Amino acid sequence: MEQITFGPFCLDVAVNQLTRNGAQLELRPQAFQVLRTLLQHTGQYVDYHGMIREAWSGNLVSRHTVAVTVGEVKKTLEQCGAWIQYRPKLGYRLEVPESEDLIRKGWHFWNRQTHEGLEKAAGCFEKAARNDAADFRAYEGIASAYLKMGVYSMRPPRESYARFLEAHQRAVALGGNTPELRAERALGLHMFEHKVAEAESELLAVRHERPDLPRVFVSLVTLYICMGRFDDALKVLVDTQDAHHLWPTLPASEVLLRLCQRQFQAAMALGKQAVELHPFLHLSRVFYAQALECCGEIDAALEQYRLASVMFSGAMIQALEGRCLAKLRRLEEARQVLCSLQHLRGVEYVDAYHMALLLDALGRRDEAFQELERAVDENSATLSFFDVDPKLDPLRGDPRFQQIRSRVFGTPAPAPRPRFAANGTRFATRPIA
């Protein structure tokens, strides 16, 4: 067998290479042979003589040398090093936890990035935690699933974030504060606690430590966009594209950046490319649709929203579709969408931020502001974009807007920034928030 997969790792015997989630790990040749030997006898003890025979090809070394080399392997596996156990007279054994299959399945569902997929992922991780309460990976998965559901407005944000924090704390206690866990915590600090300075500091530290984690770059880009630091966001995107140009959410992030810069023509062109590159990522289609909408291509935007809703059934996309219908003066259809969402709210969470957008498009501005107040009460993650979201521009001149903003951030509005026309040219400066 040329490749041996165990947990998040893959040992490629043909090229003497060990990877974790696709990232190569440093392991000297002798330590590699020790790990290969343990994997070939998974669940069984390999004593000193067995190690000499298989890992050292019969060349005698001291028991101390064997112990030190096994220690190297454990250190390389980091938290998963606890899978290697030692018993006097029996030797060393590598035992992958019973929860392994559930965790692998959980990440498979997580990668779908859909409501159903994330719910199933959370279920798999929670079952894995019940089977093995000492496996930090189960809690890492639980934390990630609930954070994502909160960010995507799939569940009530306060509930989702509380579940995230609980699982995150347990994962850190069991496996240490890994770069992956630190990155997730930073995203939570940004999206739910609005502690942008802390979030930026942590993301920059993790990026320096683990430049192989593309989701850290995406989180950093999102943070800079929300802060209105567009040049910084673009620099991160440029720096990231060489190493992670095929990471699915990177093209979508650049479309979002151009949208928030009010460079709508550029956003539309980039959105088309993003959809061609990753046609099944709902974010690409949603941002492409928003760019089309901002450029006056309302019918084309409606088509993209409907395609996105096939991939990602959720209230957010329904509300954006209804907003498009209202702009097309198909008011009865837009009202039907609103009625459907109001009915849906009786059985599951519906993000108030997007309900506000739909209500305003229907000319019901007072109700729109009531929904924004509700979004603050519920701590909607989408409020992180309050200062830069072009969809909110029709509401910014209303005094109630600043009052809501103060509730969200507790700070004065930022200084005015240049606004751009659809073709990207600069025109009269006005406050964005």
N, C-alpha and C positions, 0 to 999 in steps of 0.2 A: 504494500500500500504506500503510494508516494505522498499522499496528504492525509494527515490525521487531524480532524476537527474536534475540539473539546471546549465547551463554553464559548467565550468570545474569541478563542485562539484557533490558529491553524498552523500546524507544523508540516512544512513541505520538506520531506526527506530528500527529494531529488536535488534540491538546491540549498539544503541546510539553512532554511529560513523559517523564522517564527514571526507570525503577525497576530495583531490583536485588532479586531474590527477593521481589517485591511491595512493597518499601519504596521510597518516593520519594527521589530524589537531587536535590540542588540543582545546577542547571546554567543559567547565564545564556543568554538567547535566542541570542546570536551563537555561543556554544560549542555550543549545541544544533544549529544549522545546520551547523556544521563536522562534528559527529558524524554527522548525517543524510547529509551528502555522502559521507563516508568509507564509511558502511554501504551506500549505494547503488552504490558502486564497490568492494565488498569484494573483496580480493585484487588490486586494481589500484592503480597509483600515480596520485595526483591532484596535478598540479603547481601552482605558484603561480597561473598564469592560470586553471586549472580551479577552484581555490578561490575566486578573485575572482568568476568567472562564476556559480558555483552557490551557494556559501555566503554571499557578500556581494552577490549579485544585481547584479553588475557595478560596484558602488561600489568605487573604488580605495582600498586601504589598503597600508601597507608590508609587506614580507616579514617584518619583525620582528613586526608585529601578528598576522600569520597564525601565526607560530611560537608566540607567547605564547598564542594562543587554542587551538591544538592542545595545548599544554602543559596548559591548564586541563582539557581533555577527558581527557587521560591521568591527571591527578591525580584526577579524579572517578571514573575507572574503577579507581583504586587498583592492585592487583597486575596486573589485566588491562590496564592502560595500556601494558604491554609489547607488546600486540598491535598497537599503532600504531608503525610504523617510518618512518624518513625516510632518503632517499638524495638527495644533491645532484644537481641537474638532472632527477631523476625526480619528486621530491615526497614525499607522504605516502601510506602504505598501511595499511589495517586488515586484518589477516589473523587469522581465528579459527583456533585450532589444530585439526589433524586429529582430535585426540582428543575434540572437542566432542560428537559423537554418542554416544560411549561414556560420557562423563560425564553427559550428560542422561539416558541410559538407566539409568545407575547410580543416580542420585537417584530415578528413577521406582521402581526396585526397592526402594531404601532406604525410601521412604515407605510401603511395605506393612507394615513393622514385623513381618515374619514371619521365621522361620528361613530358609526358602527364598529370600525376597526379599533378606535381608541377605547371604546367600552369593552370590547372583547379582550384587548390587550390588558386593561386594568384587571379584568376577571382572571386572566391567566396568571398575572403577577401576584394577585392576592391569593390565589390557590397555591402558588409556589411558596409564598410566605407561610401559609398554614402548614404546608408539608415540611418546610425547613425554616424555622423562625430565625436561624442564624445566618441565612444566606443573604448577604447585603444586596446582591443583584436583584432579588425580588423586590425589595423596597426601593431600590434605584428605579426600577421599571414602574412601580406604582406612582412614585413621585413624578416621573416624566409624563406618564399618561394623564394624570390629573392636572398637571401644569398646562399641558397642551390643550386639554378640554376647556380649561379656564380661558386660555389665550384666544381660542377659536370660538368662544361664547357658546359652547355646547352644554355646559352645566352652569348653575348659579356660581358666579365668580368667587364669592366669599366661601362657599362650601368647597369648591374645587381647590382654592388656594390653601384652605385649612388642611385638607387631605394631603396636599402636596407637602406642606411644611412638616406634618407629622411623619410622613414616609421618608422625607429627606433627612430629617433628624435621626431617624432609625438607621437609615443607610449609612450616614456618616459615622454613627456610633459603632456600627459593625465593621465597616470597611475603610474608614478614614475619609477625609474630605478630598476626594479625587478631583482632577480638573473637570471631568464631566459633571460632577455634582456641583462644583463651584460655578460652572457656567449656567446650570439650571437655576441656581439660587440667584445669580445676577439677573437673569431674565425676570424672575419673580420680583426682585427689588425694583426693576424698572417698570414692568407692566402693572403691578398691583400695589406697590408701595410708593412709587414715584420718587424713589431715592436714586436719582440719576447719577450723582457723583460716585456713590458707593458701587453702583452697577458698572459704571465705566471703569473704575479702578480695578474691579475684579475681572472683568472681561479682558482688559489689557494685560493683566498678569497671566491669565490663562492662555491668551493668544501667544504670549512670549514663551510660555512653558510648553504649550502643545500647539504648534502651528499646523498640525495635521488634523485639527478638528474644525471642519468648515462651518458647523452650526454656530460656533463661537463668533466667527466673522459675520454671519448673518445677523446674530443678535446685536453685534456692535454696530452694524450698518443701520439696523432698525432704531437703535438708541439714538444715533446721531441724527437720523431723519426726524425723529420725534422732537429732538432738541433744536431743530432748525440749523444744525451744523452740517449743511449739505456738502461743503467741500471736503470735510472730514469723512463723511459717508462715502463719497465718490472715491477718495483715496484708498479707503479700505477695500472697496469693490475692485479697484484696479490692482491693488496688491494681491488680492485673493484669486483673481481670475486665472493667473498663470498656473497656480497649484491646484485649484479646485473648480476649474471652469465648467465642469459637467455637474456640479452639485445642483440639484433641481431648483432650490429656492433662490439661488444667486441671480439668475436673470429676472425673476419676479421682483427681487429687491431693487434692481436698477429701475424697473418700470415704476415702482412705488416712489423711488427717489425723484424721478422726473415729474411724476404727478404732483408731488408736494412742492417741487420747485415751480410749478405751473408751466412747465415746458411740455405742453400737451401733445404737440406734434411728435416730439422726440419720444415721449412715452408711448404713443400709438405705434410708432415704428418698432420700438424695442419690445412692446407687447406682442406684436405679430411674430417677432423672432422667438420670444419666450414660449409662445404657444406651439410654434413649429418644433422647437427643441424638446419641450416637455408637454405634450398635448393632454396628458391625463392628470396634470397638477392643477387643482382648482384655483389656487392663488394666481397662477399665470393668467388664467382666463378672466378672473374677477378684475385684476388690475388692468388687463387689456381692455375689458369692457368699460371700465371707468375712464380710460384714456379716450376711447371712442366716443363716449358720452360727452366728455369735456370738449371734444372737437366737433360736436354737433352731429355725430354719426349715431343717432339714437337707435335706429332700427338695428344696425349692426351690433350695438352694445347690448340690446335686448337679446339678440341671438346668442351672444357669448355668455350672458348671465344664465340663459336657459341650458346651455351646454354645461356650464359649471355646476348647475344644480343637479344634473344627472350624475356627476362624479361625487358631489358633496351635498347631500340633502341637508339643508339647514335653514333656519329662519333668516339668517343674515342675508343669504343670496336671494331668498324670496322677497325680502324687503327692498333690496336693490332692484330686483326685477319690477316690483310694483312701482317704484320711483320712476323707472324708465317708462312704464305704461302711462303714468301721470304726465310725464313730459311730452308724450306723444298724443296727449289729450284723449287717451283711451281710459277715461275716468272711471267708467263702470267696472272695467277689469281691474283697475288699480284698487278700487274700493273692495272688490272681492278678495284681492290679496290681503288687504288690511283686515278684513273680517276673518279670513282664514287664520291669520297670525294671532288675532285677538282670541279666537277659539283655541288655537294651539297653546296659548299661554296658560290655559286652564290645566293642561296636563304636562307641560314641560317648559323649560326655561326659554324665553325669547328675549334677545338682547334689546334693551330699551334704546340704545344709541341708534340702531338702525331703524327702529320703529319711528324715532323722531324724524329721521330723514324722509321716510315715506309720508308721514303726516304733514310735514312742511310742503312736500311736493303737491299734496292734495289741498293746500291752502289753509291748513288747520294749524297755524303757527303756535297758538297758545297751548294746544295739546302737545305739539312738538317739544316745547320747552318743559312741559310737565314730564315728558318721557326722558329728556336729558337730566332732569332732577332725579328721576328714578334710576337712571344709569349711574349717577353718582352714589346714590344710596346702595346700589347693588355692587358698586366698584367694578364696573365693566372695564375689561382690559383695553377696549378700543378707545377709552378716554385718553390713553397715552398719546394719541394722535391729534388731540384737541386743538393744538396750536397750528398744525400744518395741514390738516385734512381739507382739500379743496371742496369736498362735499358739504362742509359746514359754512362755506363762504357766504351764502345767502342769509345766515343767521348772525353773522359777526357784528353787524351794526346795531343790533338790539341790545339795550342795556342789560337785559337778563343774561346775555351771553357771558359778560364779564363777571357777573355774580356767580354763575355756575363755574366758570374757570377758577375763581378764587376758592371755591369749595374743593375743586380737584387738586390744585397745586399749592394753594395757600401762599402764592407769591404774585407780585405784579406781572402784568403781561410783558413779554419781551419787546424790545425796541422794534420799530417798523423795519421791514425788509423789502428789498426790491421785488416787485411782482412782475411776472412774465406773461406775455400774451401767448396764445395757442401756438404760434410759430417760434416761440422761444425768445422773441425780442423783448427788451425791457421797456416797461412803461411806468406811469406815475406810481410812486412809492406810497403804500398805505399799510397800516398795521395788518399783520396776518392774524394776530390774536388780540 
